[in-house]
Amino acid sequence: GFLIQRKLVRIWTAFVLAFLVQLLVLVVLIISSFGAIPFFRKHYEFHEDGSSDVHTQWRVTALGKPEWWEFVAPLACAALSALGDAVYESLPPAVLQSFFRDERMVAAVANLKMWQSLGFMAQFIVGAAVKSLPVRLISLTVVFVAAFGALVVLEKRVASVSGSEAPNEPCPEVDTSAARASGTTNEVKA
């Protein structure tokens, strides 16, 4: 938000950078889940042998103890994901509030929160139903790229999310006076 407020970065640029950073993390996770890169390897196994001593229950595997960079890799992935998440948590409500500057703003933000809640529900269902981590990661990546594709369509064909330039194709204007009188908001001026 600070960089956007100081006009150092446009909103669209922030969305693109957030997408690229989170896509990079997803690709690293997918590649490492197939064992192609040595991130997130299983260095310890848990053996329940009736004792309560943690040092005897967690045993080092044949991979040996983790290297120092294997502690940094998960933290780096989490930090990069958090950067993208900060953009995706703060900018969509701001963009909606700039698009809908009338009585439709509350409904638009409520709709956003509904889709976020449905996304959380889908996340828990997929986490419980799909046991394979690579399948979950690939599915998440496909949905993530499709969602960004929808954002690209919004930016290029409907209206600029940055609000600084006109869309490539004109949007129809909404006649809110007739909508207020009839109680609906579906009428569009031709």
Backbone as ProteinMPNN parsed JSONL, in Angstrom:
{"seq_chain_A": "GFLIQRKLVRIWTAFVLAFLVQLLVLVVLIISSFGAIPFFRKHYEFHEDGSSDVHTQWRVTALGKPEWWEFVAPLACAALSALGDAVYESLPPAVLQSFFRDERMVAAVANLKMWQSLGFMAQFIVGAAVKSLPVRLISLTVVFVAAFGALVVLEKRVASVSGSEAPNEPCPEVDTSAARASGTTNEVKA", "coords_chain_A": {"N_chain_A": [[0.803, -1.183, 0.0], [1.978, 1.208, 0.723], [3.845, 1.758, -1.317], [2.135, 2.068, -3.478], [0.577, 4.199, -2.65], [2.474, 6.245, -2.64], [2.821, 6.442, -5.292], [4.771, 4.946, -6.582], [4.449, 2.42, -7.509], [2.046, 0.987, -9.616], [-1.335, -0.208, -9.168], [-2.007, -2.365, -10.812], [0.558, -3.292, -11.481], [1.408, -4.143, -8.962], [-0.369, -6.29, -8.571], [0.513, -8.002, -10.657], [3.199, -8.487, -9.89], [2.752, -9.732, -7.41], [1.409, -12.013, -8.287], [3.438, -13.267, -9.827], [5.419, -13.762, -7.884], [4.073, -15.483, -6.089], [3.441, -17.535, -7.853], [5.997, -18.439, -8.468], [6.729, -19.531, -5.971], [4.826, -21.592, -5.81], [5.606, -23.181, -8.01], [8.183, -23.954, -7.177], [7.453, -25.469, -4.942], [5.968, -27.518, -6.19], [7.925, -28.725, -7.83], [9.737, -29.546, -5.876], [8.138, -31.334, -4.475], [8.075, -33.505, -6.132], [10.606, -34.356, -5.841], [12.668, -33.331, -7.392], [14.234, -31.139, -6.771], [16.279, -30.474, -3.886], [14.632, -29.491, -1.721], [12.663, -29.347, 1.231], [12.92, -31.996, 2.168], [12.483, -35.184, 3.756], [13.877, -35.517, 6.692], [13.629, -36.613, 9.173], [12.009, -39.256, 10.936], [9.086, -40.323, 12.617], [8.798, -42.484, 15.312], [6.725, -44.401, 17.121], [7.245, -45.779, 20.011], [6.337, -46.316, 22.505], [7.69, -44.904, 24.411], [8.195, -41.733, 26.016], [10.11, -39.991, 25.352], [11.261, -37.493, 23.386], [13.598, -37.372, 21.932], [14.213, -39.996, 21.297], [12.031, -40.863, 19.843], [11.879, -39.36, 17.474], [13.705, -39.988, 14.739], [16.687, -39.755, 12.816], [16.729, -39.902, 9.299], [18.045, -41.703, 6.407], [18.952, -39.604, 4.906], [20.298, -37.921, 6.548], [21.139, -35.217, 8.831], [19.496, -32.049, 8.37], [20.766, -29.526, 6.121], [21.958, -26.12, 6.581], [20.688, -24.364, 4.788], [18.357, -25.665, 4.253], [16.714, -25.054, 6.303], [16.258, -22.424, 5.809], [14.923, -22.333, 3.347], [12.056, -23.079, 3.602], [11.227, -20.879, 5.133], [11.866, -18.73, 3.462], [10.145, -19.266, 1.3], [7.699, -18.961, 2.626], [7.862, -16.252, 3.335], [7.947, -14.999, 0.798], [5.461, -15.82, -0.193], [3.859, -14.5, 1.635], [4.267, -11.849, 0.915], [2.937, -11.724, -1.578], [0.408, -12.432, -0.653], [-0.242, -10.263, 0.953], [-0.766, -8.316, -0.951], [-2.972, -9.479, -2.27], [-4.82, -9.556, -0.222], [-5.303, -6.914, 0.487], [-5.661, -5.23, -1.809], [-7.9, -6.091, -3.574], [-10.398, -5.349, -2.113], [-10.0, -2.55, -2.114], [-9.923, -1.947, -4.851], [-12.513, -2.708, -5.598], [-13.958, -0.831, -4.093], [-13.205, 1.465, -5.435], [-14.28, 0.998, -7.949], [-17.048, 0.781, -7.464], [-18.561, 3.321, -6.402], [-20.904, 4.046, -5.24], [-24.125, 3.209, -3.921], [-23.816, 0.513, -4.342], [-21.429, -0.392, -3.354], [-21.248, -1.666, -0.822], [-22.566, -4.086, -1.292], [-20.861, -5.136, -3.242], [-18.417, -5.521, -1.853], [-19.315, -7.283, 0.089], [-19.953, -9.431, -1.561], [-17.377, -10.103, -2.423], [-16.29, -10.992, 0.033], [-17.933, -13.197, 0.437], [-17.097, -14.915, -1.656], [-14.46, -15.275, -0.865], [-14.865, -16.68, 1.517], [-16.1, -18.996, 0.518], [-13.934, -19.952, -0.903], [-12.162, -20.578, 1.209], [-13.629, -22.671, 2.342], [-13.59, -24.518, 0.225], [-10.871, -25.003, 0.176], [-10.449, -26.395, 2.604], [-12.004, -28.679, 2.128], [-10.751, -29.814, -0.144], [-8.246, -30.263, 0.988], [-8.883, -32.28, 2.813], [-9.975, -34.255, 1.189], [-8.239, -34.831, -0.964], [-5.383, -36.55, -0.888], [-2.808, -36.546, -1.964], [-0.027, -34.547, -2.115], [1.377, -33.396, -4.411], [-0.737, -33.41, -6.324], [-2.592, -31.693, -5.115], [-1.09, -29.324, -5.098], [-0.661, -28.865, -7.851], [-3.325, -28.587, -8.713], [-4.05, -26.3, -7.256], [-2.316, -24.456, -8.441], [-3.271, -24.401, -11.085], [-5.876, -23.321, -10.696], [-5.136, -20.89, -9.585], [-3.7, -19.65, -11.697], [-5.785, -19.493, -13.566], [-7.526, -17.741, -12.222], [-5.939, -15.445, -12.175], [-5.852, -15.027, -14.893], [-8.503, -14.225, -15.315], [-8.372, -11.789, -13.999], [-6.627, -10.46, -15.699], [-8.242, -10.236, -17.971], [-10.185, -8.517, -16.907], [-8.577, -6.23, -16.482], [-7.639, -5.633, -19.102], [-9.864, -5.613, -20.84], [-12.221, -4.735, -19.6], [-12.103, -2.758, -17.337], [-9.54, -0.677, -16.046], [-7.693, -1.752, -13.287], [-6.043, -0.104, -11.919], [-7.061, 2.347, -12.365], [-6.002, 4.521, -13.664], [-5.903, 4.646, -16.359], [-7.895, 4.404, -19.329], [-10.044, 1.625, -20.2], [-9.428, -0.799, -22.841], [-11.666, -1.365, -24.367], [-14.771, 0.312, -24.411], [-16.825, 0.578, -21.475], [-20.248, -0.117, -20.717], [-22.389, 2.456, -19.487], [-23.991, 2.672, -16.337], [-27.326, 3.262, -15.644], [-28.392, 4.633, -12.919], [-30.557, 6.04, -11.93], [-33.05, 5.115, -12.906], [-32.877, 2.581, -11.9], [-32.925, 2.981, -9.14], [-35.517, 3.913, -8.811], [-37.084, 1.707, -9.6], [-36.117, -0.24, -7.985], [-34.272, -2.099, -8.807], [-31.009, -2.969, -10.123], [-30.204, -3.655, -12.644], [-30.442, -2.468, -15.117], [-29.004, -1.296, -18.082], [-27.472, 1.295, -19.825], [-27.639, 1.831, -23.293]], "CA_chain_A": [[0.0, 0.0, 0.0], [2.865, 2.363, 0.821], [4.418, 2.041, -2.642], [1.046, 2.533, -4.338], [0.194, 5.53, -2.18], [3.526, 7.167, -3.07], [2.808, 6.374, -6.758], [5.968, 4.275, -7.077], [3.961, 1.198, -8.152], [0.617, 0.999, -9.935], [-2.078, -1.336, -8.612], [-1.854, -3.49, -11.741], [1.919, -3.802, -11.311], [1.432, -4.886, -7.694], [-1.039, -7.574, -8.819], [1.388, -8.835, -11.49], [4.338, -8.917, -9.072], [2.248, -10.701, -6.422], [1.15, -13.253, -9.011], [4.704, -13.895, -10.21], [6.092, -14.249, -6.677], [3.37, -16.652, -5.575], [3.603, -18.604, -8.836], [7.341, -18.974, -8.252], [6.687, -20.392, -4.781], [4.07, -22.804, -6.157], [6.435, -24.01, -8.889], [9.221, -24.545, -6.328], [6.814, -26.519, -4.14], [5.628, -28.644, -7.07], [9.16, -29.407, -8.221], [10.31, -30.224, -4.708], [7.28, -32.459, -4.071], [8.462, -34.643, -6.967], [11.979, -34.713, -5.498], [13.622, -32.848, -8.393], [15.174, -30.264, -6.065], [16.378, -30.998, -2.524], [13.934, -28.714, -0.7], [11.584, -29.978, 1.997], [13.115, -33.436, 2.248], [12.117, -35.775, 5.042], [15.11, -35.869, 7.396], [13.311, -37.291, 10.421], [10.816, -40.11, 10.981], [8.55, -40.486, 13.968], [8.579, -43.877, 15.703], [6.028, -44.482, 18.402], [7.696, -47.017, 20.634], [5.853, -46.386, 23.873], [8.399, -43.985, 25.292], [7.766, -40.335, 25.891], [11.305, -39.201, 25.093], [11.219, -36.958, 22.026], [14.873, -37.635, 21.264], [14.249, -41.365, 20.79], [10.915, -41.075, 18.926], [12.226, -38.749, 16.195], [14.985, -40.547, 14.319], [17.249, -39.218, 11.575], [16.636, -40.831, 8.169], [19.298, -41.911, 5.662], [19.372, -38.314, 4.352], [21.115, -37.222, 7.538], [20.572, -33.981, 9.377], [19.342, -31.028, 7.328], [21.758, -28.467, 5.958], [21.465, -24.826, 7.057], [19.8, -23.751, 3.804], [17.068, -26.354, 4.284], [15.896, -24.321, 7.27], [15.95, -21.12, 5.217], [14.028, -22.49, 2.194], [10.634, -22.91, 3.937], [10.979, -19.515, 5.595], [11.892, -17.865, 2.279], [8.885, -19.496, 0.571], [6.612, -18.346, 3.407], [7.986, -14.799, 3.232], [7.531, -14.602, -0.548], [4.007, -15.997, -0.26], [3.236, -13.447, 2.439], [4.273, -10.616, 0.111], [1.821, -11.818, -2.51], [-0.84, -12.463, 0.099], [-0.538, -8.891, 1.393], [-1.388, -7.636, -2.091], [-4.289, -10.063, -2.545], [-5.742, -9.272, 0.88], [-5.626, -5.496, 0.626], [-6.038, -4.508, -3.022], [-9.25, -6.305, -4.122], [-11.425, -4.458, -1.556], [-9.755, -1.174, -2.549], [-10.336, -1.847, -6.249], [-13.982, -2.724, -5.611], [-14.456, 0.452, -3.59], [-13.021, 2.493, -6.465], [-15.214, 0.709, -9.041], [-18.428, 0.996, -7.019], [-18.541, 4.461, -5.48], [-22.281, 4.394, -4.928], [-24.766, 2.301, -2.952], [-23.456, -0.873, -4.662], [-20.132, -0.732, -2.766], [-21.418, -2.638, 0.27], [-22.88, -5.377, -1.911], [-19.666, -5.627, -3.934], [-17.462, -6.024, -0.858], [-19.932, -8.478, 0.678], [-19.781, -10.495, -2.549], [-15.971, -10.501, -2.323], [-16.109, -11.774, 1.258], [-18.595, -14.484, 0.236], [-16.222, -15.755, -2.475], [-13.321, -15.652, -0.033], [-15.319, -17.732, 2.444], [-16.266, -20.223, -0.267], [-12.58, -20.428, -1.192], [-11.656, -21.239, 2.414], [-14.34, -23.935, 2.461], [-13.047, -25.421, -0.798], [-9.518, -25.355, 0.613], [-10.54, -27.439, 3.626], [-12.544, -29.899, 1.509], [-9.693, -30.397, -0.972], [-7.222, -30.76, 1.902], [-9.336, -33.527, 3.418], [-10.338, -35.262, 0.189], [-7.106, -35.157, -1.838], [-4.245, -36.856, -0.011], [-1.547, -36.354, -2.666], [0.435, -33.161, -2.11], [1.576, -32.87, -5.772], [-2.033, -33.17, -6.98], [-3.153, -30.471, -4.531], [-0.303, -28.178, -5.555], [-0.946, -28.633, -9.279], [-4.693, -28.068, -8.785], [-4.009, -24.922, -6.772], [-1.632, -23.645, -9.446], [-4.192, -24.233, -12.219], [-6.918, -22.381, -10.287], [-4.468, -19.598, -9.386], [-3.432, -19.076, -13.023], [-7.091, -19.151, -14.156], [-8.016, -16.533, -11.548], [-5.165, -14.31, -12.671], [-6.339, -14.807, -16.255], [-9.717, -13.416, -15.202], [-7.945, -10.437, -13.644], [-6.071, -9.875, -16.922], [-9.401, -9.848, -18.791], [-10.737, -7.312, -16.289], [-7.659, -5.108, -16.724], [-7.452, -5.301, -20.516], [-11.093, -5.48, -21.631], [-13.358, -4.136, -18.892], [-11.691, -1.502, -16.709], [-8.222, -0.755, -15.429], [-7.747, -1.837, -11.834], [-5.284, 1.026, -11.394], [-7.902, 3.531, -12.488], [-5.286, 5.64, -14.259], [-6.05, 4.681, -17.81], [-9.173, 3.872, -19.791], [-9.943, 0.275, -20.739], [-9.299, -0.869, -24.295], [-13.017, -1.302, -24.922], [-15.589, 1.091, -23.482], [-17.814, -0.119, -20.646], [-21.544, 0.564, -20.731], [-22.673, 3.221, -18.281], [-25.156, 2.194, -15.615], [-28.306, 4.294, -15.344], [-28.837, 4.314, -11.565], [-31.798, 6.732, -11.574], [-34.165, 4.199, -13.157], [-32.703, 1.435, -11.011], [-33.377, 3.374, -7.805], [-36.979, 4.029, -8.824], [-37.714, 0.394, -9.709], [-35.577, -1.139, -6.955], [-33.301, -3.028, -9.382], [-29.798, -2.316, -10.63], [-29.777, -4.413, -13.813], [-30.651, -1.74, -16.363], [-27.784, -0.755, -18.639], [-27.68, 2.278, -20.896], [-27.042, 1.385, -24.553]], "C_chain_A": [[0.856, 1.262, 0.0], [3.411, 2.747, -0.545], [3.36, 2.566, -3.601], [0.645, 3.952, -3.951], [1.21, 6.586, -2.613], [3.675, 7.204, -4.59], [4.125, 5.831, -7.333], [5.605, 3.006, -7.843], [2.477, 1.372, -8.42], [-0.052, -0.236, -9.335], [-1.913, -2.564, -9.508], [-0.475, -4.119, -11.607], [2.039, -4.605, -10.023], [0.761, -6.247, -7.85], [-0.135, -8.52, -9.622], [2.571, -9.35, -10.676], [3.909, -9.948, -8.029], [1.982, -12.054, -7.084], [2.448, -13.984, -9.321], [5.432, -14.476, -8.998], [5.4, -15.505, -6.155], [3.436, -17.814, -6.56], [4.982, -19.243, -8.709], [7.369, -19.928, -7.058], [5.938, -21.685, -5.095], [4.892, -23.735, -7.048], [7.551, -24.683, -8.085], [8.63, -25.677, -5.486], [6.46, -27.739, -4.98], [6.882, -29.429, -7.428], [9.756, -30.161, -7.04], [9.445, -31.395, -4.241], [7.535, -33.702, -4.923], [9.91, -35.071, -6.722], [13.029, -34.225, -6.468], [14.63, -31.863, -7.807], [15.162, -30.665, -4.59], [15.772, -30.109, -1.441], [12.918, -29.606, -0.009], [11.704, -31.498, 2.022], [12.809, -33.918, 3.654], [13.382, -36.29, 5.733], [14.851, -36.661, 8.677], [12.06, -38.136, 10.243], [10.39, -40.259, 12.429], [8.281, -41.96, 14.217], [7.937, -43.888, 17.08], [6.376, -45.82, 19.033], [7.308, -47.106, 22.099], [6.568, -45.445, 24.823], [7.893, -42.571, 25.071], [8.961, -39.413, 25.658], [11.327, -38.775, 23.622], [12.486, -37.317, 21.259], [14.966, -39.06, 20.723], [13.119, -41.625, 19.798], [11.189, -40.485, 17.551], [13.621, -39.21, 15.822], [15.396, -39.983, 12.962], [17.166, -40.295, 10.495], [18.004, -40.973, 7.496], [19.808, -40.613, 5.033], [20.296, -37.548, 5.298], [20.423, -35.969, 8.032], [20.486, -32.928, 8.275], [20.491, -30.027, 7.319], [21.132, -27.14, 6.413], [20.465, -24.207, 6.089], [18.44, -24.443, 3.745], [16.154, -25.788, 5.368], [15.436, -22.993, 6.676], [14.909, -21.243, 4.103], [12.54, -22.371, 2.569], [10.298, -21.499, 4.402], [10.979, -18.527, 4.429], [10.612, -18.022, 1.467], [7.712, -18.85, 1.302], [6.666, -16.825, 3.303], [7.548, -14.305, 1.854], [6.019, -14.747, -0.722], [3.287, -14.902, 0.514], [3.224, -12.111, 1.699], [3.11, -10.611, -0.877], [0.484, -11.774, -1.806], [-1.226, -11.064, 0.579], [-1.212, -8.103, 0.281], [-2.806, -8.154, -2.292], [-5.284, -9.87, -1.405], [-6.182, -7.817, 0.905], [-6.151, -4.834, -0.647], [-7.421, -4.831, -3.582], [-10.355, -5.473, -3.465], [-11.246, -3.005, -2.01], [-10.202, -0.966, -3.992], [-11.86, -1.841, -6.351], [-14.557, -1.395, -5.123], [-14.239, 1.574, -4.594], [-13.942, 2.261, -7.661], [-16.643, 1.091, -8.674], [-18.44, 2.095, -5.964], [-19.949, 4.914, -5.121], [-22.826, 3.372, -3.933], [-24.429, 0.835, -3.213], [-22.157, -1.328, -3.992], [-20.269, -1.795, -1.677], [-21.711, -4.025, -0.29], [-21.664, -5.968, -2.609], [-18.653, -6.207, -2.954], [-18.018, -7.259, -0.164], [-19.805, -9.675, -0.26], [-18.342, -11.011, -2.532], [-15.755, -11.392, -1.104], [-16.794, -13.138, 1.155], [-17.698, -15.429, -0.567], [-14.97, -16.155, -1.716], [-13.698, -16.781, 0.918], [-15.535, -19.047, 1.717], [-14.907, -20.812, -0.648], [-11.96, -21.129, 0.007], [-12.313, -22.601, 2.603], [-13.794, -24.954, 1.452], [-11.647, -25.882, -0.422], [-9.565, -26.482, 1.64], [-11.056, -28.753, 3.045], [-11.47, -30.58, 0.669], [-8.588, -30.965, -0.087], [-7.601, -32.085, 2.536], [-9.55, -34.63, 2.386], [-9.152, -35.721, -0.66], [-5.871, -35.342, -0.963], [-2.898, -36.553, -0.652], [-1.166, -34.874, -2.697], [0.705, -32.64, -3.525], [0.264, -32.576, -6.503], [-2.668, -31.897, -6.433], [-2.41, -29.233, -5.028], [-0.573, -27.85, -7.019], [-2.351, -28.064, -9.452], [-4.742, -26.61, -8.345], [-3.368, -23.999, -7.804], [-2.536, -23.387, -10.653], [-5.275, -23.216, -11.88], [-6.334, -20.981, -10.128], [-4.203, -18.907, -10.721], [-4.749, -18.682, -13.707], [-7.655, -17.874, -13.527], [-7.241, -15.307, -12.005], [-5.541, -14.006, -14.119], [-7.608, -13.972, -16.258], [-9.379, -11.967, -14.84], [-7.342, -9.72, -14.854], [-7.198, -9.422, -17.847], [-10.045, -8.587, -18.225], [-9.883, -6.097, -16.614], [-7.663, -4.678, -18.186], [-8.754, -5.019, -21.266], [-12.221, -4.732, -20.926], [-12.988, -2.775, -18.324], [-10.351, -1.706, -16.039], [-8.363, -0.802, -13.911], [-6.973, -0.699, -11.193], [-6.065, 2.324, -11.486], [-7.234, 4.698, -13.191], [-5.429, 5.714, -15.768], [-7.367, 4.018, -18.198], [-8.995, 2.446, -20.288], [-9.858, 0.306, -22.255], [-10.646, -0.814, -24.994], [-13.897, -0.558, -23.934], [-16.593, 0.219, -22.731], [-19.138, 0.613, -20.772], [-21.753, 1.299, -19.416], [-23.954, 2.705, -17.653], [-26.049, 3.379, -15.295], [-28.893, 3.978, -13.975], [-30.133, 5.013, -11.192], [-33.004, 5.828, -11.793], [-34.082, 3.001, -12.223], [-33.177, 1.762, -9.603], [-34.9, 3.422, -7.746], [-37.654, 2.666, -8.847], [-37.212, -0.587, -8.66], [-34.608, -2.179, -7.507], [-32.098, -2.257, -9.893], [-29.293, -2.992, -11.889], [-29.905, -3.654, -15.127], [-29.354, -1.105, -16.806], [-28.118, 0.159, -19.785], [-26.983, 1.797, -22.16], [-26.261, 2.489, -25.208]], "O_chain_A": [[0.513, 2.258, -0.636], [3.439, 3.926, -0.896], [3.652, 3.414, -4.444], [0.405, 4.798, -4.812], [0.827, 7.715, -2.921], [4.54, 7.902, -5.119], [4.537, 6.21, -8.429], [6.351, 2.565, -8.716], [1.735, 1.847, -7.56], [0.63, -1.214, -9.029], [-1.704, -3.673, -9.016], [-0.348, -5.343, -11.617], [2.704, -5.64, -9.999], [1.254, -7.247, -7.327], [-0.032, -9.703, -9.299], [2.911, -10.53, -10.764], [4.619, -10.925, -7.792], [2.287, -13.104, -6.519], [2.547, -15.191, -9.1], [5.998, -15.566, -9.081], [6.065, -16.484, -5.816], [3.482, -18.969, -6.138], [5.114, -20.461, -8.829], [7.962, -21.004, -7.13], [6.372, -22.763, -4.688], [4.872, -24.951, -6.856], [7.833, -25.863, -8.295], [9.252, -26.73, -5.339], [6.634, -28.872, -4.531], [6.899, -30.657, -7.34], [10.227, -31.288, -7.192], [9.967, -32.352, -3.669], [7.249, -34.82, -4.495], [10.386, -36.034, -7.324], [14.179, -34.655, -6.388], [15.757, -31.765, -8.294], [14.144, -31.147, -4.092], [16.34, -29.986, -0.356], [12.377, -30.526, -0.623], [10.702, -32.205, 1.91], [12.871, -33.153, 4.617], [13.891, -37.36, 5.401], [15.758, -37.307, 9.203], [11.159, -37.772, 9.488], [11.216, -40.314, 13.34], [7.61, -42.614, 13.419], [8.526, -43.445, 18.066], [5.86, -46.863, 18.632], [7.89, -47.887, 22.851], [6.092, -45.213, 25.934], [7.249, -42.268, 24.066], [8.835, -38.192, 25.757], [11.403, -39.617, 22.728], [12.433, -37.543, 20.05], [15.722, -39.311, 19.784], [13.238, -42.535, 18.977], [10.766, -41.06, 16.548], [14.599, -38.874, 16.49], [14.564, -39.765, 12.082], [17.492, -41.457, 10.741], [18.997, -40.422, 7.972], [20.979, -40.53, 4.664], [20.996, -36.626, 4.877], [19.27, -35.7, 7.694], [21.305, -32.917, 7.356], [21.097, -29.726, 8.347], [19.919, -27.055, 6.605], [19.493, -23.587, 6.521], [17.475, -23.868, 3.242], [14.946, -26.023, 5.345], [14.357, -22.5, 7.001], [14.09, -20.34, 3.933], [11.818, -21.622, 1.91], [9.222, -20.98, 4.107], [10.18, -17.591, 4.411], [10.05, -17.033, 0.996], [6.834, -18.259, 0.674], [5.625, -16.177, 3.194], [6.848, -13.297, 1.756], [5.376, -13.891, -1.33], [2.228, -14.432, 0.097], [2.283, -11.33, 1.838], [2.389, -9.621, -0.998], [-0.465, -11.158, -2.293], [-2.408, -10.721, 0.607], [-2.122, -7.314, 0.536], [-3.738, -7.368, -2.464], [-6.489, -10.011, -1.618], [-7.309, -7.516, 1.299], [-7.008, -3.954, -0.566], [-8.091, -3.907, -4.044], [-11.193, -4.928, -4.184], [-12.23, -2.308, -2.261], [-10.789, 0.065, -4.322], [-12.43, -1.055, -7.108], [-15.534, -0.896, -5.681], [-15.003, 2.539, -4.612], [-14.346, 3.219, -8.321], [-17.364, 1.664, -9.491], [-18.341, 1.817, -4.769], [-20.147, 6.066, -4.735], [-22.065, 2.748, -3.194], [-24.732, -0.013, -2.374], [-21.814, -2.508, -4.048], [-19.472, -2.731, -1.629], [-21.165, -5.02, 0.186], [-21.46, -7.181, -2.569], [-18.093, -7.274, -3.202], [-17.269, -8.187, 0.141], [-19.576, -10.799, 0.187], [-18.113, -12.218, -2.617], [-15.107, -12.434, -1.203], [-16.308, -14.122, 1.712], [-17.55, -16.598, -0.214], [-14.465, -17.263, -1.901], [-12.933, -17.728, 1.1], [-15.19, -20.106, 2.241], [-14.752, -22.032, -0.709], [-11.303, -22.159, -0.148], [-11.652, -23.57, 2.976], [-13.567, -26.114, 1.796], [-11.281, -27.029, -0.676], [-8.787, -27.431, 1.545], [-10.591, -29.825, 3.431], [-11.296, -31.795, 0.759], [-8.05, -32.033, -0.379], [-6.736, -32.927, 2.775], [-9.331, -35.806, 2.677], [-9.08, -36.892, -1.032], [-5.378, -34.384, -0.367], [-1.925, -36.323, 0.067], [-1.9, -34.049, -3.241], [0.295, -31.52, -3.828], [0.174, -31.586, -7.229], [-3.222, -31.105, -7.195], [-3.028, -28.216, -5.342], [-0.7, -26.681, -7.381], [-2.55, -27.153, -10.254], [-5.395, -25.783, -8.982], [-3.836, -22.879, -8.01], [-2.56, -22.276, -11.183], [-5.566, -22.336, -12.69], [-6.973, -19.996, -10.498], [-4.454, -17.71, -10.861], [-4.813, -17.641, -14.36], [-8.201, -17.024, -14.231], [-7.826, -14.241, -12.2], [-5.546, -12.843, -14.523], [-7.775, -13.102, -17.113], [-10.025, -11.035, -15.319], [-7.523, -8.513, -15.017], [-7.12, -8.346, -18.441], [-10.412, -7.686, -18.98], [-10.41, -5.047, -16.982], [-7.687, -3.482, -18.477], [-8.747, -4.26, -22.235], [-13.085, -4.155, -21.585], [-13.501, -1.752, -18.776], [-10.063, -2.786, -15.524], [-9.071, 0.016, -13.322], [-7.221, -0.361, -10.036], [-5.774, 3.287, -10.775], [-7.834, 5.766, -13.309], [-5.109, 6.733, -16.38], [-7.884, 3.17, -17.47], [-7.912, 2.085, -20.75], [-10.179, 1.316, -22.881], [-10.754, -0.275, -26.095], [-13.782, -0.778, -22.728], [-17.134, -0.744, -23.275], [-19.157, 1.835, -20.918], [-21.344, 0.823, -18.358], [-24.895, 2.342, -18.358], [-25.592, 4.38, -14.742], [-29.794, 3.147, -13.869], [-30.767, 4.616, -10.215], [-33.896, 5.78, -10.945], [-35.109, 2.468, -11.802], [-33.77, 0.912, -8.939], [-35.502, 3.019, -6.751], [-38.681, 2.473, -8.195], [-37.808, -1.646, -8.462], [-34.16, -3.054, -6.766], [-32.159, -1.041, -10.073], [-28.101, -2.927, -12.192], [-29.501, -4.175, -16.166], [-28.673, -0.451, -16.015], [-28.957, -0.166, -20.625], [-25.824, 1.387, -22.093], [-25.69, 2.289, -26.28]]}, "name": "protein", "num_of_chains": 1, "seq": "GFLIQRKLVRIWTAFVLAFLVQLLVLVVLIISSFGAIPFFRKHYEFHEDGSSDVHTQWRVTALGKPEWWEFVAPLACAALSALGDAVYESLPPAVLQSFFRDERMVAAVANLKMWQSLGFMAQFIVGAAVKSLPVRLISLTVVFVAAFGALVVLEKRVASVSGSEAPNEPCPEVDTSAARASGTTNEVKA"}
